[in-house]
Amino acid sequence: MLEMALEDERRRLTPERFEALMRALSSATGTEALIALFDIVRTSPENARSTVIEIADALMDRFLGADSG
């Protein structure tokens, strides 16, 4: 699903960097990330959601530049 969502950005990255972005986003936004936020940090669903969005935004900035989103 991430790959489809970012298909338009693929041309801006080498294949290796695109794969690295997919791995980073998958690990930072997947179920395990939410479980850690709920079970370990004990945060609310609203805070977990905003945290995941902030992390995804930071990753997009890192890989595609601050004007990516």
Secondary structure by P-SEA (a helix, b strand, c coil): ccccccccccccccaaaaaaaaaaaaaaccaaaaaaaaccccccaaaaaaaaaaaaaaaaaaacccccc
